[in-house]
Amino acid sequence: MHFQGYLIVSSITIFLFTLFLIVKKPYNIGIGYSAVIGAVLAFIFNVIAVKDIIKVFDIVWDATFTFVAIIIISIILDEIGFFEWAALHMARFAGGSGKKMFVYVIILGALVAAFFANDGAALIITPIVYEKMKALKFNRKNMLPFIMAGGFIADAASIPFKISNLVNIVSADYFNIGFFTYFMDMYLPDLFSIAASMLILYLFFRKDIPKSYDVKLLKNPKDAIKDIRLFKLSFLILALLLGGYFLSEFLRLPVSIFAAAFAAIFIFLSLRSPAVNVKAVFKNAPWNIVVFSLGMYLVVFGLKNAGLTYLLGKSIAYFAGFGGLILTIYTGYLAAFISSIMNNMPTVMINSLAIHSAGLKPTMFKPAVYANVIGSDLGPKLTPIGSLATLLWLNVLEKKGIKISWGYYMKVGFIITIPVLFITLLSLYLRLFLF
């Protein structure tokens, strides 16, 4: 009993201290180092053991390697102008209508988030959208709807594929859900999430969206392409990569194998590209995110050892007694609010362990698993520390001279996230129980 009390106090103290380092950044300590410091403290004070480190690595290795591969592919595509070309086409296709372009920015962000993960969308689309708004001579008030919409949709649309978000991979791997099965269960919630996000974002920002803009201020999309050979090849390679993802379930192979293989193909082809500096690609890859992920997983695993998983599992089992709809809504909002406090990546892991221990009936199993994923994908928008995609997005904007206060972010986050999450969870229930 004495040791359990020590474990509870130590794990909570270390977790809060790690959060303090992440938020306040004393002595300019990066988020990666902050999480590592927390993990080391957890090990020193016996909150976690070597066996826990091994278990965490076993849970997250596929997600981590997949993430690195996807980001490398995204950076190379960005270097050759792939995403800027797409953004310019989007802006021209809107035909000078501000409202249409607002919708197209959300659609572009949703597509990038789906295929290149939410972190990729935050890293790449945000600066491109900003530069296009700047070229169109929008003021800060007119820029904000597009910037906020792009940041929100990066997470809100990271639902459809197993590779669209790190938390998707962690949960799907833990419960042995293949790529195709995951997609078939989650495509409908993703469509509802995008539609609901689009509607609520528009209602919130409609007064600040400019009515029109001068298309002539934008350069020709063709001028954005810096390596036409690699640009053309990229469509074929990406199509094959998507096919590989779907095959992974039937071949019983982790998605990281396909992601890594095609990342290697892109790297090989880039060696001859005048537009891509391969060394810079590796240097600019967000390795700090990988370190942050592993560190936070270990810090939160200490909370699991202190009994958090047991309590969460009991609560999930209790609400399962009220039926699939109540369980879906409860698990989704539970994951959302925990994600907003401790970040979504460790949240999905700790909740997955809780669901596994809850002893749910087979019919209640999928609703809980997928609601946990959706809550961990969407819930982070409630606070700036909820997801790495948001932290990256805020960092990119700050470098561009746009400061978004935590108060404003959380105000927008709560107003938009709460209803979008409800609609998305409801669509999940409809997909699993009625369609």
RATA-V481569 format. One record per run of one state. SS is the DSSP state (2 for helix, 1 for strand, 0 for the rest). FROM is the first residue (numbers start at 1). TO is the last residue. If there is no record, write none. Layout:
SS:FROM:TO ; SS:FROM:TO
This chain:
0:1:1 ; 2:2:24 ; 0:25:25 ; 2:26:28 ; 0:29:30 ; 2:31:44 ; 0:45:49 ; 2:50:79 ; 0:80:81 ; 2:82:93 ; 0:94:96 ; 1:97:97 ; 2:98:135 ; 0:136:139 ; 2:140:156 ; 0:157:165 ; 2:166:174 ; 0:175:178 ; 2:179:205 ; 0:206:211 ; 1:212:212 ; 0:213:214 ; 2:215:217 ; 0:218:220 ; 2:221:224 ; 0:225:227 ; 2:228:251 ; 0:252:254 ; 2:255:270 ; 0:271:277 ; 2:278:284 ; 0:285:286 ; 2:287:305 ; 0:306:307 ; 2:308:320 ; 0:321:323 ; 2:324:342 ; 0:343:343 ; 2:344:357 ; 0:358:361 ; 2:362:382 ; 0:383:387 ; 2:388:399 ; 0:400:405 ; 2:406:433 ; 0:434:435
